[in-house]
Amino acid sequence: MKFEPTIGLEIHAELKTKTKMFCECLNDPLEKRPNLNLCPICLGHPGTLPLMNKEAVRLVLTLGAALGAKLADDSRFDRKNYFYPDLPKGYQISQYLHPLVSAGVLKLPSGKEVRITRVHLEEDAARNVHDNDSKATLVDFNRAGVPLMELVTEPDMKSAAEAVEFAEELQLILRYLGISDADMEKGQMRVEANVSIAPADELGNGFSKLGTKVEVKNINSFRAVGRAIDFEINRQAEAIGRGEKIKQETRGWDDAHQKTVSQRSKEEAHDYRYFPEPDLPPLKLSEVPEFAPEILKAELPELPLAKRERFREEYGVEGEKLEIFIHDKKLSEFFESVVSEAERWIDKVPKEKIISLAVNYITSDLVGLLKELALSIENLEMSPENFGELIKMSALGEISSRGAKDILRIMTERGGDPTEIAIQEGQLQTSETGSLEGIVKRVIDANPKALEDYKKGKEASLQFLIGQAMREAKNQKIGANPQILKEIFQKISK
């Protein structure tokens, strides 16, 4: 029997606000000292009252604007009641019937469109820390009350690959908008997958009905998203093949054993006993001028999908090189500054060549150096102007390809002017035949047999002579153009 999967995602992301969702405690997800950023409000002490974080509301509405979604006019918060050790109040302030955002669409690079059911705002729970030595579980409340966005998709994805693509694209959008750093390794973005399978309709028109949905949690990387979904699809197919019924449940991804494991039966909405949060008034968003949809849309930056299209059309960048620029906003800004700098000497080198060289040097050599030296583009000493000058020198043959790489390393490590570095390192190539002819004659006098071998047709001997001349030129702090040296050797050997 052939099965087809249906996949929906629920994605949480911690928002980049100065303070927590309902109090003035610092929102610092990188704080390592436990239980430092807390107060009676985020600890849920009796008699305390929450105060709504306006910036968190604006960030969620901004995401809604970017997704072309419906932004709520009226919204409110609800209490979601359940007990875990990391939930200090015994309930979570969340949203249920009246989310801030609904009915959006995210178009993926592949062209697939995934509908967004809702995006709502809530507070994060604390963090459980398991102590292997004492076999105890400790609770760090620094994270309790941090603004948390939850995005829920429609079940529009049909493969693990589509689900991974969606999660990666959403992470990019969150970063472009400055809403969240969305680092999965740090728990700033968490993905849960709802997976079901059903027999494909014999008529080829989709499903006769959807299968039983299983929710998969504890997924902490994009690779794990793909593997967890693939495993769950195969597990359900094998179970049905054995005549078993799939039960609705929550399963966790066990990364060590690469499988999902049953955790509990799936809760329904009524299990949480939602009711309107009595300590927070309903929101009338149309009464806040800066929350107007037209204002939020006007303030949106260029988003990843539009940037891909522009880079293809304007710079001819495709494939992996394009994705390097899309995934590193600062690197793409550096590249565009370099190309802009090239306008000053466009009469000397065609713009297409400048772009091609800049793309190659940045996506290959510079990215490799940044990784090797543990640097980021933000703290780079090298300016786009100096990098552009290096590209020009390479394009004009003033330095060799090898020399450009050597100079780029020095510039990456400590900055500096590429011309000055080329002179200091003896990398500046000259086409002045007068000084080069003197070097060629000295090399021939020192290696007469090599010249004779070249005259007899041994091309390797010519390369040897050119290499000796290049070394002599470098010792004299003269960068020699190998093509000019070759022409001089050929002329003298006639």
C-alpha positions as CSV (number, residue, x, y, z in Angstrom):
1,M,0.0,0.0,0.0
2,K,1.3,3.4,-0.9
3,F,1.1,6.1,1.8
4,E,1.5,9.9,1.5
5,P,2.5,12.0,4.5
6,T,0.9,15.2,5.7
7,I,3.0,17.5,7.8
8,G,2.4,20.6,9.8
9,L,4.8,22.5,12.0
10,E,4.6,24.4,15.3
11,I,7.6,26.7,15.7
12,H,8.5,28.7,18.9
13,A,11.0,31.6,18.8
14,E,12.2,33.7,21.7
15,L,11.8,37.4,20.9
16,K,14.7,39.9,21.0
17,T,13.2,42.3,23.6
18,K,15.1,44.1,26.4
19,T,12.8,42.8,29.1
20,K,10.5,39.8,29.7
21,M,6.9,39.5,28.5
22,F,5.1,40.6,31.6
23,C,7.7,42.2,33.9
24,E,10.8,44.4,33.9
25,C,13.3,41.5,34.3
26,L,16.1,41.4,31.8
27,N,15.6,39.2,28.8
28,D,19.0,37.7,28.5
29,P,19.0,34.1,27.0
30,L,22.8,33.9,27.2
31,E,23.0,34.4,31.0
32,K,24.8,31.4,32.4
33,R,24.3,32.2,36.1
34,P,21.1,30.5,37.2
35,N,18.1,32.3,38.7
36,L,19.5,35.8,38.3
37,N,17.0,37.6,36.1
38,L,13.8,37.0,38.0
39,C,11.2,38.8,40.2
40,P,7.9,38.0,42.0
41,I,6.0,38.5,38.8
42,C,7.8,36.0,36.6
43,L,8.0,33.6,39.5
44,G,4.2,33.8,39.8
45,H,4.0,35.0,43.4
46,P,0.5,35.6,44.7
47,G,-0.8,39.2,44.4
48,T,1.5,40.1,41.5
49,L,0.1,41.6,38.3
50,P,1.6,41.2,34.8
51,L,2.4,44.3,32.6
52,M,2.3,43.6,28.9
53,N,5.5,44.1,26.8
54,K,4.5,46.4,23.9
55,E,7.6,45.7,21.9
56,A,6.9,42.0,21.9
57,V,3.5,42.7,20.4
58,R,5.0,44.9,17.7
59,L,7.5,42.2,16.7
60,V,4.8,39.5,16.2
61,L,2.7,42.0,14.2
62,T,5.8,42.7,12.1
63,L,6.2,39.1,11.3
64,G,2.6,39.0,10.3
65,A,3.1,41.9,7.9
66,A,6.1,40.1,6.4
67,L,3.9,37.0,5.8
68,G,1.1,39.0,4.2
69,A,-1.1,37.8,7.0
70,K,-4.2,39.2,8.7
71,L,-3.3,41.4,11.6
72,A,-5.8,41.3,14.4
73,D,-7.8,44.4,15.4
74,D,-9.0,42.9,18.6
75,S,-6.8,40.4,20.5
76,R,-6.5,39.1,24.1
77,F,-4.5,36.8,26.3
78,D,-5.7,33.6,27.9
79,R,-4.6,31.3,30.6
80,K,-3.4,27.9,29.6
81,N,-3.5,25.7,32.6
82,Y,-1.1,22.8,33.2
83,F,1.5,21.9,35.7
84,Y,5.2,21.2,35.0
85,P,8.1,21.9,37.4
86,D,9.4,24.6,35.0
87,L,6.1,26.5,35.0
88,P,6.1,28.6,38.2
89,K,2.5,29.9,38.1
90,G,0.9,26.6,37.3
91,Y,-0.4,28.2,34.2
92,Q,1.0,30.0,31.1
93,I,-0.2,33.3,29.8
94,S,-0.8,32.6,26.1
95,Q,-3.3,33.3,23.3
96,Y,-6.0,30.9,22.1
97,L,-9.1,32.2,20.4
98,H,-7.8,35.7,19.5
99,P,-4.2,35.5,18.2
100,L,-2.3,38.5,17.0
101,V,-1.8,37.1,13.5
102,S,-3.7,34.7,11.3
103,A,-4.0,33.5,7.7
104,G,-0.6,34.2,6.2
105,V,1.5,32.5,3.6
106,L,5.3,31.7,3.4
107,K,6.6,31.1,-0.1
108,L,9.7,28.9,0.0
109,P,12.8,29.1,-2.4
110,S,11.5,25.9,-4.1
111,G,8.3,27.7,-5.0
112,K,6.2,25.8,-2.5
113,E,3.7,27.9,-0.6
114,V,2.8,27.0,3.0
115,R,-0.2,28.5,4.7
116,I,0.2,30.0,8.2
117,T,-2.7,29.3,10.5
118,R,-1.8,31.7,13.3
119,V,1.1,33.4,15.1
120,H,0.5,34.2,18.7
121,L,2.4,35.5,21.7
122,E,3.0,33.9,25.1
123,E,5.6,33.6,27.9
124,D,8.3,31.0,27.9
125,A,8.7,28.4,30.7
126,A,11.8,28.0,32.9
127,R,14.6,25.6,32.0
128,N,15.0,22.2,33.6
129,V,18.7,21.3,34.2
130,H,19.4,17.6,34.7
131,D,22.3,16.9,37.1
132,N,23.8,13.5,36.2
133,D,25.9,13.3,39.3
134,S,23.1,13.7,41.8
135,K,20.5,12.4,39.4
136,A,18.4,15.4,40.4
137,T,16.6,17.9,38.1
138,L,17.2,21.6,38.9
139,V,15.2,24.5,37.6
140,D,16.7,27.8,36.2
141,F,14.0,30.5,36.2
142,N,16.0,33.0,34.0
143,R,14.0,32.0,31.0
144,A,10.6,32.0,32.8
145,G,8.5,34.8,31.3
146,V,10.7,35.5,28.2
147,P,8.5,36.6,25.2
148,L,7.8,33.6,23.0
149,M,6.2,33.6,19.6
150,E,4.4,30.5,18.4
151,L,3.8,30.0,14.7
152,V,1.4,27.2,13.5
153,T,1.2,26.1,9.9
154,E,-1.5,24.4,8.0
155,P,-0.6,20.7,7.2
156,D,0.6,21.7,3.7
157,M,4.0,19.9,3.6
158,K,4.4,16.5,2.1
159,S,8.0,15.6,2.9
160,A,10.7,16.1,5.5
161,A,12.6,18.1,3.0
162,E,9.8,20.6,2.6
163,A,9.5,20.9,6.4
164,V,13.2,21.6,6.8
165,E,13.1,24.1,4.0
166,F,10.2,25.9,5.8
167,A,12.0,26.0,9.1
168,E,15.2,27.3,7.6
169,E,13.4,30.0,5.6
170,L,11.4,31.1,8.7
171,Q,14.7,31.4,10.7
172,L,16.1,33.7,8.0
173,I,13.0,35.9,8.1
174,L,13.1,36.2,11.8
175,R,16.8,37.2,11.6
176,Y,16.2,39.7,8.8
177,L,13.4,41.3,10.7
178,G,15.5,41.4,13.9
179,I,12.7,39.6,15.7
180,S,14.8,36.7,17.1
181,D,18.3,35.3,16.7
182,A,16.5,31.9,16.3
183,D,19.5,29.8,17.2
184,M,18.2,26.3,17.6
185,E,21.3,25.1,19.5
186,K,20.7,27.7,22.1
187,G,17.0,26.9,22.3
188,Q,15.9,30.3,20.8
189,M,14.0,28.4,18.1
190,R,12.2,25.1,18.7
191,V,10.4,23.0,16.1
192,E,7.6,20.5,16.7
193,A,6.2,18.5,13.8
194,N,2.7,17.1,13.4
195,V,3.0,14.0,11.2
196,S,0.3,11.7,9.8
197,I,0.1,9.3,6.8
198,A,-2.8,8.0,4.8
199,P,-3.3,5.7,1.8
200,A,-3.1,7.7,-1.4
201,D,-6.5,8.0,-3.1
202,E,-6.8,5.4,-5.8
203,L,-8.2,8.0,-8.2
204,G,-5.1,10.2,-7.7
205,N,-7.0,13.1,-6.2
206,G,-5.3,13.2,-2.8
207,F,-6.5,11.6,0.3
208,S,-9.8,9.9,1.0
209,K,-9.2,11.1,4.6
210,L,-6.3,12.3,6.7
211,G,-4.5,9.9,9.0
212,T,-4.1,10.2,12.8
213,K,-1.8,13.0,13.8
214,V,1.3,12.4,15.9
215,E,3.2,15.3,17.4
216,V,7.0,15.1,17.6
217,K,8.9,17.2,20.1
218,N,12.5,17.7,21.4
219,I,13.8,18.6,17.9
220,N,16.9,20.8,18.3
221,S,18.4,21.1,14.8
222,F,17.4,21.3,11.2
223,R,19.0,17.9,10.5
224,A,17.0,16.4,13.4
225,V,13.8,17.9,11.9
226,G,14.3,16.0,8.7
227,R,15.4,12.7,10.4
228,A,12.5,12.8,13.0
229,I,9.9,13.3,10.3
230,D,11.3,10.6,8.1
231,F,11.5,8.2,11.0
232,E,7.9,8.9,12.0
233,I,6.6,8.5,8.5
234,N,8.3,5.1,8.2
235,R,7.2,4.1,11.8
236,Q,3.6,4.8,11.1
237,A,3.7,3.0,7.7
238,E,5.2,-0.1,9.3
239,A,2.7,-0.1,12.1
240,I,-0.2,0.1,9.7
241,G,1.4,-2.6,7.6
242,R,1.2,-4.8,10.7
243,G,-2.5,-4.1,11.1
244,E,-2.0,-1.6,14.0
245,K,-3.9,1.6,14.5
246,I,-2.0,4.8,14.9
247,K,-2.9,6.5,18.2
248,Q,-2.9,10.3,18.6
249,E,0.1,11.0,21.0
250,T,3.1,13.2,21.6
251,R,6.4,11.6,20.9
252,G,9.9,12.9,21.6
253,W,12.9,12.7,19.2
254,D,15.7,10.7,20.7
255,D,18.7,12.0,18.8
256,A,21.1,9.5,20.4
257,H,19.2,6.6,19.1
258,Q,17.7,8.3,16.0
259,K,14.1,7.4,16.8
260,T,10.9,8.8,18.2
261,V,9.7,7.6,21.6
262,S,6.2,7.8,23.1
263,Q,5.8,10.5,25.8
264,R,2.1,10.9,26.5
265,S,-1.3,11.0,24.9
266,K,-1.9,14.1,22.9
267,E,-3.7,16.8,24.9
268,E,-6.8,18.5,23.4
269,A,-7.6,22.2,23.9
270,H,-10.1,21.5,26.6
271,D,-7.4,19.7,28.6
272,Y,-5.7,23.1,29.2
273,R,-9.0,24.7,30.5
274,Y,-8.3,28.0,28.6
275,F,-10.1,31.1,29.9
276,P,-9.5,34.8,29.3
277,E,-6.5,36.2,31.4
278,P,-8.3,38.3,34.1
279,D,-5.2,40.4,34.8
280,L,-4.7,41.7,31.3
281,P,-7.2,43.8,29.4
282,P,-8.3,43.0,25.8
283,L,-6.1,44.6,23.1
284,K,-7.6,47.1,20.7
285,L,-4.7,47.2,18.2
286,S,-6.2,49.8,15.9
287,E,-5.9,52.4,18.7
288,V,-2.0,52.1,18.6
289,P,-0.8,54.2,15.5
290,E,2.5,52.3,15.1
291,F,0.7,49.0,14.9
292,A,-1.2,50.1,11.7
293,P,-0.7,47.4,9.0
294,E,0.4,50.0,6.4
295,I,3.1,51.4,8.7
296,L,4.4,47.9,9.6
297,K,4.6,47.0,5.9
298,A,6.4,50.2,5.0
299,E,9.0,49.5,7.6
300,L,9.8,45.9,6.4
301,P,13.4,45.4,5.1
302,E,14.1,43.4,1.9
303,L,13.2,39.8,2.8
304,P,15.2,36.7,1.8
305,L,13.0,35.6,-1.2
306,A,13.1,39.1,-2.8
307,K,16.8,39.3,-2.1
308,R,17.4,36.0,-3.9
309,E,15.6,37.3,-7.0
310,R,17.5,40.6,-7.0
311,F,20.9,39.0,-6.6
312,R,20.1,36.7,-9.5
313,E,19.1,39.5,-11.7
314,E,21.6,42.1,-10.6
315,Y,24.7,40.1,-10.0
316,G,24.0,36.7,-11.7
317,V,24.7,34.8,-8.5
318,E,23.2,31.3,-8.3
319,G,23.3,28.1,-6.2
320,E,25.4,27.7,-3.1
321,K,27.1,31.0,-3.6
322,L,23.8,32.8,-3.6
323,E,22.7,31.0,-0.4
324,I,25.9,32.0,1.3
325,F,24.9,35.7,0.8
326,I,21.3,35.1,1.7
327,H,22.1,33.3,4.9
328,D,24.7,36.0,6.0
329,K,23.1,39.4,5.7
330,K,26.2,41.3,6.8
331,L,28.4,39.4,4.3
332,S,26.0,40.3,1.5
333,E,26.1,43.9,2.6
334,F,29.9,43.8,2.5
335,F,29.7,42.3,-1.1
336,E,27.4,45.1,-2.3
337,S,29.7,47.7,-0.8
338,V,32.6,46.2,-2.7
339,V,30.7,46.3,-6.0
340,S,29.6,49.9,-5.3
341,E,33.2,50.8,-4.8
342,A,34.1,49.2,-8.1
343,E,32.1,51.9,-9.9
344,R,35.0,54.3,-9.4
345,W,37.3,52.4,-11.8
346,I,34.7,50.7,-14.0
347,D,36.5,52.2,-17.1
348,K,39.5,50.0,-16.4
349,V,37.8,46.7,-15.6
350,P,34.4,45.5,-16.8
351,K,31.8,45.4,-14.0
352,E,31.0,41.8,-14.8
353,K,34.6,40.7,-14.1
354,I,34.6,42.7,-10.9
355,I,31.4,41.0,-9.7
356,S,32.7,37.6,-10.7
357,L,36.0,38.0,-8.8
358,A,34.3,39.5,-5.8
359,V,31.7,36.7,-5.6
360,N,34.5,34.0,-5.8
361,Y,36.9,35.6,-3.4
362,I,34.2,36.4,-0.8
363,T,32.2,33.1,-0.9
364,S,35.3,30.9,-1.0
365,D,38.5,32.5,0.3
366,L,37.1,35.1,2.7
367,V,34.5,32.9,4.2
368,G,37.1,30.2,4.7
369,L,39.5,32.7,6.4
370,L,36.7,34.0,8.6
371,K,36.0,30.4,9.8
372,E,39.7,29.5,10.2
373,L,40.4,32.7,12.2
374,A,37.1,32.5,14.2
375,L,36.1,36.0,13.0
376,S,32.8,37.4,11.8
377,I,32.3,40.0,9.1
378,E,31.1,42.5,11.7
379,N,34.5,42.6,13.5
380,L,36.6,42.5,10.3
381,E,39.4,45.0,10.1
382,M,39.4,45.0,6.3
383,S,37.2,47.7,4.7
384,P,35.1,47.1,1.5
385,E,37.1,49.8,-0.1
386,N,40.4,48.0,0.4
387,F,38.9,44.6,-0.6
388,G,37.6,46.3,-3.8
389,E,41.1,47.6,-4.4
390,L,42.5,44.1,-4.1
391,I,39.9,42.9,-6.6
392,K,40.9,45.6,-9.1
393,M,44.6,44.7,-8.7
394,S,43.9,41.1,-9.4
395,A,41.7,42.0,-12.4
396,L,44.4,44.2,-13.9
397,G,47.1,41.6,-13.4
398,E,49.0,43.8,-10.9
399,I,49.1,40.8,-8.6
400,S,48.9,37.1,-9.3
401,S,46.0,34.9,-8.2
402,R,48.3,33.4,-5.6
403,G,49.4,36.8,-4.5
404,A,45.9,38.0,-4.1
405,K,45.1,35.1,-1.8
406,D,48.2,35.8,0.3
407,I,47.4,39.5,0.6
408,L,43.7,38.7,1.4
409,R,44.9,36.7,4.4
410,I,47.0,39.5,5.7
411,M,44.1,42.0,5.2
412,T,41.7,39.7,7.0
413,E,44.1,39.2,9.9
414,R,45.0,42.9,10.4
415,G,43.5,45.1,7.7
416,G,45.7,47.4,5.6
417,D,46.0,48.8,2.1
418,P,46.5,46.1,-0.5
419,T,48.9,48.1,-2.6
420,E,51.2,48.7,0.4
421,I,51.0,45.1,1.5
422,A,51.8,44.0,-2.1
423,I,54.9,46.2,-2.1
424,Q,56.0,45.0,1.3
425,E,55.5,41.4,0.4
426,G,57.1,41.7,-3.1
427,Q,53.8,40.7,-4.7
428,L,53.2,43.8,-6.9
429,Q,53.7,42.6,-10.4
430,T,55.4,44.9,-12.9
431,S,55.2,44.8,-16.6
432,E,58.1,47.2,-17.0
433,T,60.4,45.2,-19.3
434,G,63.6,47.1,-18.5
435,S,63.9,45.9,-14.9
436,L,62.6,42.5,-15.8
437,E,65.0,42.0,-18.7
438,G,67.9,42.5,-16.3
439,I,66.5,39.7,-14.0
440,V,65.9,37.4,-17.0
441,K,69.5,37.8,-18.2
442,R,70.9,37.0,-14.7
443,V,68.7,33.9,-14.5
444,I,69.9,32.7,-17.9
445,D,73.6,33.3,-17.0
446,A,73.1,31.2,-13.8
447,N,71.2,28.4,-15.6
448,P,72.6,28.1,-19.2
449,K,71.7,24.4,-19.4
450,A,68.0,25.1,-18.7
451,L,68.0,27.6,-21.5
452,E,69.5,25.1,-23.9
453,D,67.0,22.4,-22.8
454,Y,64.2,24.9,-23.6
455,K,65.6,25.6,-27.0
456,K,65.5,21.9,-27.6
457,G,61.8,21.9,-27.0
458,K,61.5,21.1,-23.2
459,E,58.7,23.4,-22.1
460,A,59.3,22.4,-18.4
461,S,62.7,24.2,-18.6
462,L,61.0,27.4,-19.5
463,Q,58.7,27.1,-16.5
464,F,61.7,26.5,-14.3
465,L,63.4,29.7,-15.6
466,I,60.2,31.7,-15.1
467,G,60.1,30.4,-11.5
468,Q,63.7,31.4,-10.9
469,A,63.0,34.9,-12.3
470,M,59.9,35.2,-10.1
471,R,62.0,34.3,-7.0
472,E,64.7,36.8,-7.9
473,A,62.1,39.5,-8.5
474,K,60.6,38.8,-5.1
475,N,64.0,39.0,-3.4
476,Q,64.3,42.5,-4.9
477,K,60.8,43.4,-3.7
478,I,59.6,43.5,-7.3
479,G,56.5,41.6,-8.3
480,A,56.9,40.2,-11.7
481,N,54.1,39.4,-14.1
482,P,54.8,35.8,-15.2
483,Q,53.3,36.3,-18.7
484,I,55.7,39.2,-19.4
485,L,58.7,37.1,-18.1
486,K,57.7,34.3,-20.5
487,E,57.6,36.7,-23.4
488,I,61.1,38.0,-22.5
489,F,62.6,34.5,-22.2
490,Q,61.1,33.5,-25.5
491,K,62.5,36.7,-27.1
492,I,66.0,36.2,-25.8
493,S,66.1,32.5,-26.6
494,K,65.5,33.1,-30.3
